[in-house]
Amino acid sequence: MAEADESETAETIDERETTMSRAMVSAIASEMRDSDDVFVMGEDVADYGGIFDSTEGLLEEFGREKIMDVPISETGFIGAAVGAAQAGMRPIAELMFADFFGVGMDQIYNQMAKNTYMSGSTVNVPMVLMTAVGGTYNDAAQHSQTLYGTFAHLPGMKVVVPSTAADAKGLMHTAIRDDDPVVYMFHKRLMGIGWMPAPDGPKTSVPEDDYTIDFGEADVKREGDDVTVVTLGLHVHRALEAAADLTGEIDVEVIDLRTLVPLDTETVLESVRKTGRLVVVDEDYHSFGLSGEIIARATEGALADLSAVRRVTMPDAPIPYARPLEQAVNPGREDIIEAVQAVTE
């Protein structure tokens, strides 16, 4: 499959307004048209179109041989995807919720992530494990986690977290074409589903043509000189809202990581060397996770430039079902504003 022309960027090709879910489906459909090796399997991905619309409409075009509903056995169908990938196919397996990773963890970490290494690189595992993450819609402790740090901690897998429809499309093309296993984590709140409003509205601009976005390239969503805010997924939007509210008081730079593995450490360090202050916002648990890793890399690479550090995260506790309680623990705009103000005092 040919890569998109390097001159063909999001700024130079025609765009249309669409949801993140449709952008993802567009990329998957295009890759399936280009290669018979690409197929989709998972729970409710065929007739239902994915419970977050991640595969909506694919069954009608490609049929049940390419869009396959599976029994409720994450171990079984993820293992089947690993086997298919090793045999030369490019499967996209949807794990309905990231929270369910424990059921199929042996297949994910001991097979998908390790088989290339264990085989001395004689076997590739070119597959995408696509999964929904995040809360804010009252689905309680077993359906609302992001687990970014859990997946990024395990070597052998690339980890992708888009925050916009345009990034979702480009990163999906890249993920499907990659010869290594990719965990593609999409936030439910960003999918543009009618009953779960997205921060920027259901539809945003997405380039019409196919394009890829390189892994390991963070995106500076907003430039600033006073404080660096590093985040991903839904909280890119909350950080931008906080930065806008602080206009005239504190000049905030917002960095969207986009991929966790590989991680664009240099973009973070470049920003921290400029601002001298770092706030990490992460919809994952406080301890032993992504927020601590970003801070560690910043201190290792730019300690002399850092004057203050703060992180805004979920507490180390199960996520509540009750809406007021969930809203209280999920990092919000006001929490980010408070942290930014704290590091500038």
C-alpha positions in Angstrom: 0.0 0.0 0.0 1.5 3.3 -1.1 2.0 6.0 1.5 0.2 9.3 1.0 2.2 11.9 -0.9 4.2 14.0 1.5 3.0 17.2 -0.1 -0.6 16.1 0.7 -1.2 17.6 4.1 -4.2 18.5 6.1 -3.6 22.1 5.1 -3.5 21.5 1.4 -6.3 19.0 0.6 -10.0 19.4 0.6 -11.8 19.0 3.9 -15.2 18.0 5.1 -17.0 18.2 8.4 -17.4 14.8 10.1 -17.3 13.0 13.4 -14.4 11.1 14.9 -16.2 7.8 14.4 -16.8 8.5 10.7 -13.2 9.6 10.3 -12.1 6.3 11.8 -14.5 4.3 9.6 -13.3 6.2 6.5 -9.7 5.2 7.2 -10.6 1.6 7.9 -12.8 1.3 4.7 -10.1 2.8 2.5 -7.5 0.4 3.8 -9.9 -2.5 3.3 -10.5 -1.4 -0.3 -6.8 -1.3 -0.9 -5.9 -4.6 0.6 -7.7 -7.9 1.0 -5.6 -8.6 4.1 -7.4 -6.0 6.2 -10.5 -7.1 8.2 -12.3 -6.3 11.4 -13.4 -8.5 14.2 -15.0 -7.9 17.6 -18.1 -7.8 19.7 -21.0 -6.0 18.0 -18.8 -4.6 15.1 -21.0 -6.0 12.3 -24.8 -5.5 12.6 -24.5 -3.0 15.4 -21.6 -1.0 13.9 -19.7 -0.8 17.1 -21.3 0.4 20.3 -19.5 3.8 19.8 -20.0 3.8 16.0 -16.4 2.7 15.3 -17.4 0.3 12.5 -20.7 1.8 11.4 -21.6 1.0 7.8 -18.6 -1.4 7.1 -20.8 -4.5 7.1 -22.9 -3.2 4.3 -19.9 -2.6 2.0 -17.6 -5.5 2.9 -19.9 -8.3 4.2 -19.5 -10.8 7.0 -16.3 -12.3 5.8 -14.5 -9.1 6.4 -16.6 -7.6 9.3 -17.0 -10.3 11.8 -19.0 -10.4 15.0 -17.4 -12.7 17.6 -18.5 -14.5 20.7 -17.9 -12.8 24.0 -14.4 -14.2 24.5 -11.7 -11.6 24.4 -9.1 -14.3 24.8 -10.5 -16.2 21.9 -10.9 -13.4 19.3 -7.7 -11.4 20.2 -5.8 -14.7 20.0 -7.4 -15.3 16.6 -6.3 -11.9 15.4 -2.7 -12.5 16.6 -2.7 -15.7 14.6 -4.1 -14.1 11.5 -1.6 -11.3 11.7 1.3 -13.7 12.0 -0.1 -15.5 8.9 0.1 -12.3 6.9 -3.3 -10.6 7.4 -3.8 -7.2 8.9 -6.6 -7.6 11.4 -8.3 -4.9 13.4 -9.7 -6.4 16.6 -12.0 -4.2 18.7 -11.8 -4.7 22.4 -15.1 -3.1 23.3 -13.8 -1.4 26.5 -10.2 -1.0 27.5 -11.4 -2.1 31.0 -11.9 -5.6 29.5 -8.2 -6.0 28.8 -7.7 -8.3 31.7 -9.7 -11.0 30.2 -7.5 -11.3 27.1 -4.2 -10.0 28.7 -2.2 -13.2 27.9 -3.0 -12.8 24.2 -2.3 -9.1 24.3 0.9 -9.0 26.2 2.4 -12.5 26.0 1.5 -13.1 22.3 0.7 -9.9 20.4 3.4 -7.8 22.0 6.1 -10.4 22.3 5.9 -12.8 19.4 8.1 -10.7 17.1 10.8 -10.5 19.7 10.4 -14.2 20.7 10.7 -15.3 17.1 13.9 -13.3 16.5 11.9 -11.0 14.2 11.0 -13.9 11.9 7.3 -13.2 12.6 5.6 -9.9 12.4 2.3 -9.1 14.2 0.7 -6.3 12.0 -2.6 -5.8 13.8 -4.6 -3.1 15.4 -6.2 -3.5 18.8 -8.9 -0.8 18.8 -10.5 0.0 22.1 -12.8 2.6 23.7 -11.5 4.5 26.8 -12.6 7.1 29.3 -15.5 8.2 31.3 -17.7 11.3 31.9 -21.0 9.5 31.1 -21.8 7.4 34.2 -20.7 4.0 33.2 -19.0 3.3 36.6 -15.8 1.6 37.6 -15.6 -1.3 35.1 -16.4 0.7 31.9 -14.8 4.2 32.4 -11.0 3.8 32.7 -8.4 5.0 30.2 -5.5 2.8 31.4 -3.1 4.7 29.2 -0.2 4.0 31.5 -1.0 0.3 31.7 -0.7 -0.2 28.0 2.2 2.2 27.4 4.1 0.4 30.2 4.2 -2.9 28.3 7.0 -3.1 25.7 6.3 -4.5 22.3 3.1 -2.5 21.4 2.7 1.0 19.9 0.0 3.1 21.7 -2.1 5.7 19.9 -4.6 8.2 21.5 -6.2 10.7 19.0 -7.9 13.8 20.3 -9.5 15.1 17.0 -11.3 13.5 14.1 -8.5 14.6 11.7 -5.9 12.9 13.9 -8.1 9.8 14.3 -8.2 9.3 10.6 -4.5 9.8 9.9 -3.4 7.7 12.9 -5.7 4.9 11.9 -4.2 4.8 8.4 -0.7 4.7 10.0 -1.8 2.0 12.5 -3.2 -0.4 9.9 -0.1 0.0 7.7 2.3 -0.6 10.6 4.1 -3.9 10.8 4.0 -3.9 14.6 1.0 -4.3 16.9 -0.7 -1.0 17.6 -3.2 -0.3 20.5 -5.5 2.4 19.2 -7.4 4.0 22.1 -10.3 6.3 21.2 -12.1 8.3 23.8 -15.9 7.8 23.8 -16.7 11.4 24.5 -14.9 12.5 21.3 -16.7 10.1 18.9 -19.5 12.5 18.0 -22.3 10.2 19.2 -25.6 12.0 19.6 -26.2 11.1 23.2 -22.6 11.9 24.2 -21.8 15.4 23.0 -18.2 16.1 22.0 -16.4 19.2 23.3 -16.1 20.8 19.9 -19.5 19.6 18.6 -20.2 16.4 16.8 -18.4 17.3 13.6 -15.0 18.9 12.9 -12.9 19.4 9.7 -11.2 16.3 8.3 -9.2 16.1 5.1 -11.0 14.1 2.4 -8.1 12.2 0.9 -6.1 9.5 2.6 -3.1 10.6 4.7 -0.9 9.3 7.5 0.4 10.9 10.7 3.7 9.6 11.9 3.8 8.0 15.3 5.9 9.8 17.9 5.1 13.3 16.8 3.2 15.3 19.4 1.1 18.3 18.3 1.5 21.7 19.9 -2.2 22.7 19.9 -1.6 26.2 21.4 1.7 28.1 21.8 2.5 29.9 25.0 5.5 31.2 27.0 4.5 30.8 30.7 3.4 27.2 31.3 3.6 23.9 29.4 0.5 21.7 29.7 1.0 18.2 28.4 -2.1 16.0 27.9 -3.9 13.7 25.5 -7.4 12.5 24.4 -10.4 14.3 25.8 -8.3 16.5 28.1 -6.6 18.2 25.2 -9.9 20.0 24.8 -10.3 20.7 28.5 -6.7 22.1 28.6 -7.4 24.4 25.6 -10.5 25.6 27.4 -8.5 26.3 30.5 -5.8 28.1 28.5 -8.4 30.3 26.8 -9.9 31.2 30.2 -6.4 32.3 31.3 -5.7 34.5 28.3 -4.3 37.8 29.5 -3.2 36.3 32.8 -1.0 33.3 32.0 0.2 32.3 28.5 -0.3 28.5 28.3 1.2 26.1 25.8 -0.8 23.0 25.2 0.8 19.8 23.9 -1.2 16.9 22.6 0.9 13.8 22.8 -1.1 11.8 20.2 1.0 8.7 20.7 2.3 7.3 23.9 4.6 4.7 22.3 6.7 6.1 20.7 6.6 9.2 22.9 7.7 12.5 21.6 9.9 13.5 24.5 11.8 16.1 22.6 8.7 18.3 21.9 7.9 18.2 25.6 11.5 19.1 26.6 11.6 21.9 24.0 8.5 23.5 25.5 9.6 23.0 29.1 13.0 24.7 28.4 11.0 27.7 27.1 8.3 28.0 29.8 10.1 26.5 32.9 6.8 25.2 34.2 5.0 21.9 33.6 1.5 20.7 34.2 0.5 17.2 33.1 -3.2 16.4 32.7 -4.1 12.7 32.6 -7.5 10.9 32.8 -5.7 8.0 34.4 -4.8 7.1 37.9 -2.4 9.3 39.8 0.2 6.8 40.8 2.7 4.8 38.6 1.3 6.2 35.3 1.7 8.5 32.4 1.8 11.7 34.4 4.7 10.5 36.5 6.5 9.3 33.4 6.2 12.7 31.6 7.4 14.5 34.7 10.4 12.1 35.1 11.4 12.6 31.5 11.1 16.4 31.9 13.3 16.4 35.0 15.8 14.0 33.4 16.1 16.1 30.3 15.5 19.7 31.5 15.9 19.8 35.2 17.9 23.0 35.1 15.1 24.8 33.3 12.2 23.6 35.5 10.9 25.8 38.3 7.6 24.1 39.1 5.7 20.9 38.2 2.1 19.8 38.9 -0.1 17.0 37.7 -3.8 16.8 37.4 -5.1 13.2 37.3 -7.8 10.8 38.5 -7.4 9.7 42.1 -6.2 6.2 43.0 -9.7 4.9 43.5 -12.4 3.1 41.4 -14.4 5.5 39.2 -17.9 6.3 40.7 -21.2 5.7 39.0 -23.0 8.8 40.4 -22.7 11.7 38.1 -21.7 14.3 40.7 -19.0 12.0 42.1 -17.6 11.1 38.6 -17.5 14.8 37.7 -15.6 15.4 41.0 -12.8 12.9 40.3 -12.4 13.4 36.5 -10.0 16.3 35.8 -11.9 19.4 34.7 -11.2 22.8 33.3 -11.2 24.4 36.7 -8.7 21.8 38.0 -6.4 22.6 35.2 -6.7 26.3 35.8 -5.9 25.8 39.4 -2.8 23.8 38.6 -1.5 26.3 36.1 -2.0 29.1 38.5 -0.2 27.1 41.2 3.0 26.6 39.2 3.1 30.4 38.4 2.8 31.6 42.0 
